Amino acid sequence: RGVRPDAVTYGILLDGLCDNGELKEALEIFGKIEKSKLDFGIGIYNIIIHGMCNGSKVDDAWDLFCSLPLKGVKPDVKTYNVMIGGLCKKGSLSEADLLFRKMAEGGIAPDDCTYN
């Protein structure tokens, strides 16, 4: 019984795990969250995509990013910023540029973080 964690609680947990380099554990928990009926928004995806990019799993982050529309989830400016940053760190500058252009085409305005 007890209190069930909500999206905010899971977000804090996943963020902490990713920040401490425990991506494998974060991904296991994320998988359980995805299978549950918990309603969570883009914030959880942003945390996981960021963790993947920082954990040198940019290709996996890209796959997750590309799957968002199929899940009915719309990326926000933070999602794009994290993914563009991951692609740049990987050295995939042309892909990052294409994603930047797609961001604008999708009606999402870049912010200061996008340009940094």
N, CA, C and O atoms as a MOPAC input file, in Angstrom:
PM7 MOZYME 1SCF
protein

 N      0.83300 1    -1.19400 1     0.00000 1
 C      0.00000 1     0.00000 1     0.00000 1
 C      0.86300 1     1.23600 1     0.00000 1
 O      1.75100 1     1.36500 1    -0.84200 1
 N      0.63200 1     2.13200 1     0.90400 1
 C      1.44600 1     3.33700 1     0.96100 1
 C      1.13100 1     4.30300 1    -0.16200 1
 O      0.11000 1     4.18900 1    -0.83900 1
 N      2.00300 1     5.22700 1    -0.33800 1
 C      1.83900 1     6.26500 1    -1.34900 1
 C      2.53100 1     5.82600 1    -2.63500 1
 O      3.68100 1     5.39000 1    -2.62000 1
 N      1.81500 1     5.94900 1    -3.74000 1
 C      2.39200 1     5.60300 1    -5.04700 1
 C      3.12700 1     6.81500 1    -5.60300 1
 O      2.62100 1     7.93500 1    -5.53000 1
 N      4.30900 1     6.60100 1    -6.15400 1
 C      5.03400 1     7.72700 1    -6.75100 1
 C      4.28500 1     8.29000 1    -7.95900 1
 O      3.63600 1     7.55300 1    -8.70200 1
 N      4.38700 1     9.59400 1    -8.13900 1
 C      3.78500 1    10.22800 1    -9.31000 1
 C      4.89200 1    10.62200 1   -10.29000 1
 O      6.06200 1    10.30100 1   -10.08000 1
 N      4.51100 1    11.31500 1   -11.35300 1
 C      5.47400 1    11.68700 1   -12.39400 1
 C      6.58300 1    12.58200 1   -11.84300 1
 O      7.73600 1    12.46500 1   -12.25700 1
 N      6.24500 1    13.46900 1   -10.91800 1
 C      7.25500 1    14.35400 1   -10.33600 1
 C      8.27600 1    13.54000 1    -9.54400 1
 O      9.48100 1    13.75700 1    -9.66400 1
 N      7.78800 1    12.60600 1    -8.73900 1
 C      8.67900 1    11.75200 1    -7.94700 1
 C      9.59500 1    10.94600 1    -8.85300 1
 O     10.80200 1    10.87500 1    -8.62300 1
 N      9.01800 1    10.34000 1    -9.88100 1
 C      9.83600 1     9.56700 1   -10.81700 1
 C     10.84100 1    10.46100 1   -11.54300 1
 O     11.97700 1    10.05300 1   -11.78800 1
 N     10.42700 1    11.66300 1   -11.88000 1
 C     11.33600 1    12.59000 1   -12.54800 1
 C     12.55100 1    12.90500 1   -11.68700 1
 O     13.68000 1    12.92100 1   -12.17900 1
 N     12.32100 1    13.15200 1   -10.41000 1
 C     13.42200 1    13.43600 1    -9.48400 1
 C     14.33900 1    12.22500 1    -9.36900 1
 O     15.56200 1    12.35900 1    -9.39300 1
 N     13.74400 1    11.04500 1    -9.24300 1
 C     14.52600 1     9.81000 1    -9.13500 1
 C     15.36800 1     9.58000 1   -10.38900 1
 O     16.56900 1     9.32200 1   -10.29700 1
 N     14.74000 1     9.67300 1   -11.54900 1
 C     15.45000 1     9.43700 1   -12.81000 1
 C     16.55300 1    10.46900 1   -13.03600 1
 O     17.64000 1    10.12900 1   -13.50300 1
 N     16.27400 1    11.71000 1   -12.70800 1
 C     17.27200 1    12.76600 1   -12.86600 1
 C     18.48200 1    12.49700 1   -11.97400 1
 O     19.62400 1    12.65400 1   -12.40400 1
 N     18.22700 1    12.09500 1   -10.74000 1
 C     19.32100 1    11.78100 1    -9.82600 1
 C     20.15000 1    10.60900 1   -10.30700 1
 O     21.38000 1    10.64600 1   -10.25200 1
 N     19.48000 1     9.56700 1   -10.78000 1
 C     20.20600 1     8.40300 1   -11.29300 1
 C     21.06200 1     8.78000 1   -12.50100 1
 O     22.22800 1     8.39800 1   -12.58800 1
 N     20.47900 1     9.52500 1   -13.42100 1
 C     21.23300 1     9.93200 1   -14.61700 1
 C     22.41400 1    10.81700 1   -14.24400 1
 O     23.50700 1    10.65800 1   -14.78800 1
 N     22.20000 1    11.74800 1   -13.32100 1
 C     23.28600 1    12.64000 1   -12.90100 1
 C     24.43100 1    11.88300 1   -12.23900 1
 O     25.58300 1    12.31400 1   -12.29600 1
 N     24.10900 1    10.75400 1   -11.61200 1
 C     25.13200 1     9.95200 1   -10.93700 1
 C     25.70000 1     8.85400 1   -11.82100 1
 O     26.41800 1     7.97600 1   -11.34300 1
 N     25.38000 1     8.89900 1   -13.11300 1
 C     25.93800 1     7.92900 1   -14.04800 1
 C     25.31000 1     6.55100 1   -13.97400 1
 O     25.88900 1     5.58000 1   -14.46100 1
 N     24.14800 1     6.45300 1   -13.37800 1
 C     23.47300 1     5.16600 1   -13.24200 1
 C     22.36300 1     5.05100 1   -14.28300 1
 O     21.19300 1     4.85300 1   -13.95400 1
 N     22.76200 1     5.18100 1   -15.53700 1
 C     21.81200 1     5.18300 1   -16.64700 1
 C     21.08600 1     3.85200 1   -16.76900 1
 O     19.88600 1     3.82900 1   -17.04100 1
 N     21.78800 1     2.75400 1   -16.57500 1
 C     21.15800 1     1.43800 1   -16.70600 1
 C     19.97500 1     1.30400 1   -15.75100 1
 O     18.90000 1     0.85500 1   -16.15000 1
 N     20.16900 1     1.69100 1   -14.49600 1
 C     19.08000 1     1.62300 1   -13.52300 1
 C     17.96300 1     2.59500 1   -13.89800 1
 O     16.78400 1     2.26300 1   -13.77400 1
 N     18.32900 1     3.78800 1   -14.35400 1
 C     17.32600 1     4.77100 1   -14.77100 1
 C     16.48600 1     4.22400 1   -15.91900 1
 O     15.26800 1     4.40300 1   -15.94100 1
 N     17.13000 1     3.56000 1   -16.87000 1
 C     16.40100 1     2.99900 1   -18.01400 1
 C     15.48400 1     1.85900 1   -17.59900 1
 O     14.40500 1     1.69300 1   -18.16800 1
 N     15.90200 1     1.06900 1   -16.60900 1
 C     15.03600 1    -0.00600 1   -16.10900 1
 C     13.77800 1     0.57700 1   -15.48400 1
 O     12.67300 1     0.09800 1   -15.73800 1
 N     13.94800 1     1.60800 1   -14.66700 1
 C     12.79600 1     2.25700 1   -14.03500 1
 C     11.92800 1     2.93300 1   -15.09300 1
 O     10.70100 1     2.85500 1   -15.03700 1
 N     12.56000 1     3.58900 1   -16.04600 1
 C     11.82100 1     4.24100 1   -17.12500 1
 C     10.97300 1     3.22400 1   -17.89000 1
 O      9.82200 1     3.50500 1   -18.22400 1
 N     11.53000 1     2.05700 1   -18.16700 1
 C     10.78300 1     1.00400 1   -18.85300 1
 C      9.54300 1     0.59700 1   -18.08000 1
 O      8.48400 1     0.37600 1   -18.66800 1
 N      9.66900 1     0.49900 1   -16.76200 1
 C      8.51800 1     0.14600 1   -15.92100 1
 C      7.47400 1     1.25900 1   -15.93900 1
 O      6.27200 1     0.99600 1   -15.97500 1
 N      7.94700 1     2.50300 1   -15.91500 1
 C      7.02000 1     3.64200 1   -15.95200 1
 C      6.25400 1     3.64200 1   -17.27000 1
 O      5.04200 1     3.85300 1   -17.28900 1
 N      6.96700 1     3.40500 1   -18.37200 1
 C      6.31100 1     3.39500 1   -19.68500 1
 C      5.23200 1     2.32000 1   -19.76400 1
 O      4.19300 1     2.52700 1   -20.39000 1
 N      5.47500 1     1.18400 1   -19.13800 1
 C      4.50200 1     0.08500 1   -19.17900 1
 C      3.33100 1     0.31300 1   -18.23800 1
 O      2.27000 1    -0.28400 1   -18.41500 1
 N      3.51100 1     1.16500 1   -17.24300 1
 C      2.44500 1     1.42900 1   -16.27800 1
 C      1.40300 1     2.35900 1   -16.89400 1
 O      1.56300 1     2.84000 1   -18.01600 1
 N      0.38100 1     2.59100 1   -16.17000 1
 C     -0.68500 1     3.49000 1   -16.62100 1
 C     -0.44000 1     4.92900 1   -16.16400 1
 O     -1.30400 1     5.79100 1   -16.32400 1
 N      0.73800 1     5.18200 1   -15.59800 1
 C      1.05300 1     6.51300 1   -15.09600 1
 C      1.06000 1     7.52500 1   -16.23900 1
 O      1.68900 1     7.31300 1   -17.27600 1
 N      0.35500 1     8.61500 1   -16.02700 1
 C      0.31700 1     9.68800 1   -17.01700 1
 C      1.48400 1    10.63300 1   -16.74300 1
 O      1.50100 1    11.34100 1   -15.73600 1
 N      2.45100 1    10.63300 1   -17.64500 1
 C      3.58400 1    11.53700 1   -17.48800 1
 C      3.81500 1    12.23800 1   -18.80800 1
 O      3.50900 1    11.70800 1   -19.87600 1
 N      4.34900 1    13.41200 1   -18.72000 1
 C      4.52700 1    14.22200 1   -19.91700 1
 C      5.93100 1    14.17800 1   -20.46300 1
 O      6.69900 1    13.25500 1   -20.19200 1
 N      6.24900 1    15.18300 1   -21.23000 1
 C      7.52500 1    15.25100 1   -21.93100 1
 C      8.70100 1    15.36700 1   -20.96500 1
 O      9.82200 1    15.00500 1   -21.32300 1
 N      8.47500 1    15.85800 1   -19.76300 1
 C      9.56200 1    16.04400 1   -18.80100 1
 C     10.34900 1    14.77900 1   -18.51400 1
 O     11.57700 1    14.81800 1   -18.44800 1
 N      9.66300 1    13.66100 1   -18.34400 1
 C     10.33800 1    12.37800 1   -18.08000 1
 C     11.17500 1    11.98400 1   -19.29500 1
 O     12.31100 1    11.53300 1   -19.15000 1
 N     10.61900 1    12.15400 1   -20.47900 1
 C     11.37900 1    11.84000 1   -21.69700 1
 C     12.61600 1    12.73200 1   -21.80900 1
 O     13.68400 1    12.26500 1   -22.20300 1
 N     12.47500 1    14.00800 1   -21.46400 1
 C     13.62000 1    14.92100 1   -21.51800 1
 C     14.74500 1    14.44400 1   -20.60400 1
 O     15.91700 1    14.48300 1   -20.97900 1
 N     14.38500 1    13.99900 1   -19.41800 1
 C     15.38400 1    13.50500 1   -18.46300 1
 C     16.10900 1    12.29400 1   -19.02800 1
 O     17.33600 1    12.21400 1   -18.96300 1
 N     15.35800 1    11.35300 1   -19.58200 1
 C     15.96500 1    10.12500 1   -20.10700 1
 C     16.80200 1    10.41500 1   -21.35300 1
 O     17.90200 1     9.88100 1   -21.49300 1
 N     16.30200 1    11.24100 1   -22.24600 1
 C     17.07100 1    11.58700 1   -23.44800 1
 C     18.36600 1    12.29100 1   -23.04700 1
 O     19.42500 1    12.01300 1   -23.61000 1
 N     18.28300 1    13.18600 1   -22.09100 1
 C     19.47600 1    13.87900 1   -21.59800 1
 C     20.45700 1    12.88400 1   -20.97900 1
 O     21.65900 1    12.95300 1   -21.23500 1
 N     19.94700 1    11.96600 1   -20.17000 1
 C     20.80200 1    10.94800 1   -19.56100 1
 C     21.47300 1    10.07000 1   -20.59600 1
 O     22.65000 1     9.73500 1   -20.46600 1
 N     20.72700 1     9.69600 1   -21.62500 1
 C     21.30400 1     8.88200 1   -22.70000 1
 C     22.40700 1     9.64200 1   -23.43100 1
 O     23.47000 1     9.08600 1   -23.70800 1
 N     22.15600 1    10.90300 1   -23.74100 1
 C     23.16400 1    11.70300 1   -24.44900 1
 C     24.42400 1    11.85600 1   -23.59900 1
 O     25.53700 1    11.75000 1   -24.11300 1
 N     24.25300 1    12.10200 1   -22.31200 1
 C     25.41300 1    12.23700 1   -21.42800 1
 C     26.11500 1    10.90900 1   -21.19900 1
 O     27.30400 1    10.87700 1   -20.88000 1
 N     25.38100 1     9.81100 1   -21.36300 1
 C     25.95000 1     8.48000 1   -21.18300 1
 C     26.44900 1     7.86700 1   -22.47700 1
 O     26.59400 1     6.64800 1   -22.57300 1
 N     26.71100 1     8.69100 1   -23.46000 1
 C     27.23900 1     8.25000 1   -24.76800 1
 C     26.30800 1     7.27800 1   -25.48800 1
 O     26.76500 1     6.40700 1   -26.22800 1
 N     25.02400 1     7.42800 1   -25.27400 1
 C     24.03400 1     6.61300 1   -25.97000 1
 C     23.16200 1     7.51900 1   -26.83500 1
 O     21.93300 1     7.47600 1   -26.77500 1
 N     23.83000 1     8.33300 1   -27.63700 1
 C     23.13400 1     9.32000 1   -28.45800 1
 C     22.23400 1     8.63300 1   -29.48000 1
 O     21.14100 1     9.12300 1   -29.76600 1
 N     22.67500 1     7.51200 1   -30.03000 1
 C     21.84000 1     6.80300 1   -31.00800 1
 C     20.55700 1     6.29300 1   -30.35900 1
 O     19.49000 1     6.35000 1   -30.97000 1
 N     20.65100 1     5.79600 1   -29.12500 1
 C     19.45600 1     5.35000 1   -28.40600 1
 C     18.55400 1     6.53700 1   -28.08000 1
 O     17.33000 1     6.43900 1   -28.15700 1
 N     19.17700 1     7.66300 1   -27.71300 1
 C     18.40700 1     8.87800 1   -27.43900 1
 C     17.66300 1     9.32000 1   -28.69600 1
 O     16.50700 1     9.73600 1   -28.63200 1
 N     18.34000 1     9.22600 1   -29.83600 1
 C     17.72900 1     9.59600 1   -31.11000 1
 C     16.53200 1     8.69400 1   -31.41000 1
 O     15.48400 1     9.17200 1   -31.84300 1
 N     16.68800 1     7.40100 1   -31.18100 1
 C     15.57800 1     6.46900 1   -31.40800 1
 C     14.38400 1     6.82600 1   -30.53800 1
 O     13.24500 1     6.82200 1   -31.00700 1
 N     14.63900 1     7.13600 1   -29.27100 1
 C     13.55700 1     7.51700 1   -28.36400 1
 C     12.93000 1     8.82900 1   -28.82700 1
 O     11.70700 1     8.95700 1   -28.86000 1
 N     13.76200 1     9.79500 1   -29.18200 1
 C     13.26500 1    11.08400 1   -29.67600 1
 C     12.33500 1    10.87900 1   -30.87200 1
 O     11.24900 1    11.45600 1   -30.93100 1
 N     12.76900 1    10.05600 1   -31.81600 1
 C     11.97700 1     9.81800 1   -33.03200 1
 C     10.68400 1     9.06500 1   -32.74800 1
 O      9.73100 1     9.15700 1   -33.52200 1
 N     10.64300 1     8.32000 1   -31.64400 1
 C      9.44200 1     7.54900 1   -31.31100 1
 C      8.38200 1     8.38500 1   -30.59600 1
 O      7.24400 1     7.94100 1   -30.44900 1
 N      8.73900 1     9.57700 1   -30.15600 1
 C      7.80000 1    10.38200 1   -29.37200 1
 C      6.47600 1    10.63600 1   -30.08600 1
 O      5.42600 1    10.44500 1   -29.47400 1
 N      6.47300 1    11.06200 1   -31.36300 1
 C      5.17900 1    11.28100 1   -32.02500 1
 C      4.31600 1    10.01800 1   -32.07700 1
 O      3.09100 1    10.10200 1   -31.99400 1
 N      4.94300 1     8.86400 1   -32.21100 1
 C      4.19000 1     7.60500 1   -32.22900 1
 C      3.54100 1     7.32200 1   -30.88200 1
 O      2.54200 1     6.60600 1   -30.80400 1
 N      4.10900 1     7.88300 1   -29.83000 1
 C      3.57300 1     7.71300 1   -28.48100 1
 C      2.57000 1     8.81600 1   -28.13800 1
 O      2.00400 1     8.83700 1   -27.04500 1
 N      2.36100 1     9.72700 1   -29.08300 1
 C      1.45000 1    10.84000 1   -28.84000 1
 C      2.05800 1    11.93500 1   -27.98500 1
 O      1.34000 1    12.70900 1   -27.35200 1
 N      3.38800 1    11.99900 1   -27.96600 1
 C      4.09500 1    12.98300 1   -27.14900 1
 C      4.78200 1    13.98300 1   -28.07000 1
 O      5.50300 1    13.60100 1   -28.99200 1
 N      4.55100 1    15.26300 1   -27.81000 1
 C      5.15200 1    16.31200 1   -28.64100 1
 C      6.40700 1    16.84800 1   -27.96100 1
 O      6.34500 1    17.33300 1   -26.83100 1
 N      7.54700 1    16.76300 1   -28.64600 1
 C      8.77700 1    17.32500 1   -28.08200 1
 C      8.63200 1    18.82600 1   -27.85700 1
 O      7.97000 1    19.51800 1   -28.63000 1
 N      9.25400 1    19.32000 1   -26.79300 1
 C      9.26000 1    20.75600 1   -26.54000 1
 C     10.65800 1    21.31000 1   -26.80400 1
 O     11.54000 1    20.58000 1   -27.25500 1
 N     10.85900 1    22.57900 1   -26.53000 1
 C     12.14800 1    23.20500 1   -26.82600 1
 C     13.27900 1    22.51700 1   -26.06500 1
 O     14.38600 1    22.38500 1   -26.58700 1
 N     13.00700 1    22.07600 1   -24.83300 1
 C     14.04500 1    21.39700 1   -24.05600 1
 C     14.42100 1    20.06600 1   -24.70300 1
 O     15.59800 1    19.70900 1   -24.74300 1
 N     13.43900 1    19.33600 1   -25.20700 1
 C     13.71300 1    18.05900 1   -25.86900 1
 C     14.63300 1    18.28100 1   -27.05900 1
 O     15.61700 1    17.56400 1   -27.23800 1
 N     14.30600 1    19.27400 1   -27.86400 1
 C     15.14400 1    19.59200 1   -29.02000 1
 C     16.54000 1    20.03500 1   -28.57800 1
 O     17.53800 1    19.60900 1   -29.16000 1
 N     16.61300 1    20.88400 1   -27.55800 1
 C     17.91600 1    21.36000 1   -27.09200 1
 C     18.80300 1    20.21100 1   -26.63800 1
 O     19.98600 1    20.15700 1   -26.97500 1
 N     18.22400 1    19.29700 1   -25.87200 1
 C     18.99200 1    18.15500 1   -25.36800 1
 C     19.46900 1    17.27800 1   -26.52500 1
 O     20.62100 1    16.84500 1   -26.54800 1
 N     18.58700 1    17.02300 1   -27.47500 1
 C     18.94200 1    16.14800 1   -28.59200 1
 C     19.95700 1    16.81900 1   -29.51000 1
 O     20.89300 1    16.16900 1   -29.97500 1
 N     19.78300 1    18.10400 1   -29.77500 1
 C     20.75300 1    18.83300 1   -30.59700 1
 C     22.11900 1    18.83200 1   -29.90600 1
 O     23.14600 1    18.61900 1   -30.55000 1
 N     22.12400 1    19.06900 1   -28.59800 1
 C     23.37400 1    19.04600 1   -27.84200 1
 C     24.05100 1    17.68700 1   -27.89400 1
 O     25.27000 1    17.60100 1   -28.04300 1
 N     23.26100 1    16.62300 1   -27.77100 1
 C     23.81500 1    15.27300 1   -27.84600 1
 C     24.42600 1    14.98100 1   -29.20300 1
 O     25.50100 1    14.38700 1   -29.29600 1
 N     23.74000 1    15.40000 1   -30.25000 1
 C     24.27000 1    15.19600 1   -31.60200 1
 C     25.56300 1    15.98200 1   -31.81000 1
 O     26.49700 1    15.49000 1   -32.44300 1
 N     25.61400 1    17.20100 1   -31.27700 1
 C     26.83600 1    18.00400 1   -31.40500 1
 C     27.99700 1    17.35200 1   -30.66200 1
 O     29.11000 1    17.29000 1   -31.18300 1
 N     27.74400 1    16.86200 1   -29.44200 1
 C     28.80100 1    16.19500 1   -28.67300 1
 C     29.32700 1    14.96700 1   -29.40400 1
 O     30.51100 1    14.64100 1   -29.31900 1
 N     28.44200 1    14.29400 1   -30.11800 1
 C     28.83300 1    13.09900 1   -30.86200 1
 C     29.60700 1    13.46600 1   -32.12600 1
 O     30.27000 1    12.61800 1   -32.72400 1
 N     29.51700 1    14.72400 1   -32.52600 1
 C     30.17600 1    15.15400 1   -33.75200 1
 C     29.27500 1    15.08600 1   -34.96700 1
 O     29.73300 1    15.25000 1   -36.09700 1
 N     27.99200 1    14.84500 1   -34.73600 1
 C     27.01600 1    14.75300 1   -35.82900 1
 C     26.41400 1    16.13200 1   -36.08600 1
 O     25.22700 1    16.36000 1   -35.85200 1
 N     27.24300 1    17.03600 1   -36.56600 1
 C     26.82300 1    18.42600 1   -36.71300 1
 C     25.77700 1    18.62200 1   -37.79600 1
 O     24.88200 1    19.45300 1   -37.63700 1
 N     25.86500 1    17.88000 1   -38.89400 1
 C     24.86000 1    18.04200 1   -39.94700 1
 C     23.49600 1    17.55100 1   -39.46100 1
 O     22.47100 1    18.15000 1   -39.78600 1
 N     23.47700 1    16.46500 1   -38.68400 1
 C     22.21400 1    15.97800 1   -38.12400 1
 C     21.64600 1    16.98400 1   -37.12500 1
 O     20.43700 1    17.20700 1   -37.08100 1
 N     22.52700 1    17.59100 1   -36.32300 1
 C     22.08400 1    18.60700 1   -35.36800 1
 C     21.47600 1    19.79900 1   -36.10100 1
 O     20.45900 1    20.34400 1   -35.67400 1
 N     22.10200 1    20.20100 1   -37.20200 1
 C     21.58400 1    21.31100 1   -37.99700 1
 C     20.22300 1    20.96900 1   -38.59700 1
 O     19.31200 1    21.79700 1   -38.59500 1
 N     20.09000 1    19.75400 1   -39.10500 1
 C     18.79600 1    19.32500 1   -39.65300 1
 C     17.71500 1    19.32600 1   -38.57700 1
 O     16.58100 1    19.73100 1   -38.82900 1
 N     18.07200 1    18.87100 1   -37.37900 1
 C     17.10000 1    18.84800 1   -36.28700 1
 C     16.71900 1    20.27000 1   -35.88500 1
 O     15.55700 1    20.53900 1   -35.57800 1
 N     17.68700 1    21.17600 1   -35.88600 1
 C     17.40500 1    22.58100 1   -35.59300 1
 C     16.39600 1    23.13600 1   -36.59300 1
 O     15.46200 1    23.84300 1   -36.21400 1
 N     16.58600 1    22.81600 1   -37.86200 1
 C     15.65800 1    23.28900 1   -38.90300 1
 C     14.27400 1    22.65800 1   -38.73000 1
 O     13.25400 1    23.32400 1   -38.91200 1
 N     14.24800 1    21.37600 1   -38.37700 1
 C     12.97600 1    20.68000 1   -38.15300 1
 C     12.23700 1    21.29800 1   -36.96700 1
 O     11.01000 1    21.39400 1   -36.96600 1
 N     12.98900 1    21.70800 1   -35.97600 1
 C     12.41600 1    22.35900 1   -34.80000 1
 C     11.64600 1    23.60600 1   -35.22100 1
 O     10.50000 1    23.80400 1   -34.81800 1
 N     12.28400 1    24.44100 1   -36.03200 1
 C     11.64600 1    25.67100 1   -36.50000 1
 C     10.43700 1    25.36200 1   -37.37500 1
 O      9.40100 1    26.01800 1   -37.26900 1
 N     10.57600 1    24.35700 1   -38.24200 1
 C      9.45600 1    23.96900 1   -39.10900 1
 C      8.27200 1    23.46800 1   -38.29500 1
 O      7.12100 1    23.61500 1   -38.70500 1
 N      8.56100 1    22.87600 1   -37.13800 1
 C      7.50700 1    22.36500 1   -36.26500 1
 C      6.88000 1    23.42800 1   -35.38900 1
 O      6.01000 1    23.13400 1   -34.56900 1
 N      7.32100 1    24.66800 1   -35.56200 1
 C      6.72000 1    25.76400 1   -34.80900 1
 C      7.27000 1    25.93000 1   -33.40400 1
 O      6.66100 1    26.60900 1   -32.57700 1
 N      8.41300 1    25.31900 1   -33.12300 1
 C      9.01700 1    25.45900 1   -31.80000 1
 C     10.15600 1    26.46400 1   -31.90600 1
 O     11.14300 1    26.24100 1   -32.60600 1
 N      9.99600 1    27.56700 1   -31.20100 1
 C     10.98500 1    28.64500 1   -31.26800 1
 C     12.21600 1    28.28800 1   -30.44500 1
 O     12.09500 1    27.84700 1   -29.30100 1
 N     13.38900 1    28.47600 1   -31.01800 1
 C     14.61900 1    28.25700 1   -30.25600 1
 C     14.71000 1    29.25100 1   -29.09700 1
 O     14.16400 1    30.35200 1   -29.16800 1
 N     15.40100 1    28.85300 1   -28.03800 1
 C     15.63900 1    29.76500 1   -26.92500 1
 C     17.14600 1    29.97400 1   -26.76600 1
 O     17.93100 1    29.51800 1   -27.59800 1
 N     17.54200 1    30.65700 1   -25.71000 1
 C     18.96600 1    30.93700 1   -25.50000 1
 C     19.79100 1    29.65800 1   -25.42800 1
 O     20.91500 1    29.61500 1   -25.93000 1
 N     19.24300 1    28.61900 1   -24.80900 1
 C     19.97400 1    27.34500 1   -24.69000 1
 C     20.21300 1    26.71100 1   -26.05700 1
 O     21.23700 1    26.06200 1   -26.27100 1
 N     19.28900 1    26.89500 1   -26.96400 1
 C     19.43500 1    26.31200 1   -28.29700 1
 C     20.68400 1    26.85100 1   -28.97900 1
 O     21.41000 1    26.11000 1   -29.64200 1
 N     20.92700 1    28.13200 1   -28.81300 1
 C     22.06000 1    28.76600 1   -29.48400 1
 C     23.37800 1    28.57900 1   -28.74400 1
 O     24.44600 1    28.81800 1   -29.30600 1
 N     23.30800 1    28.15700 1   -27.49900 1
 C     24.53400 1    27.92200 1   -26.73400 1
 C     24.94600 1    26.49200 1   -26.88800 1
 O     25.95900 1    26.07800 1   -26.32300 1

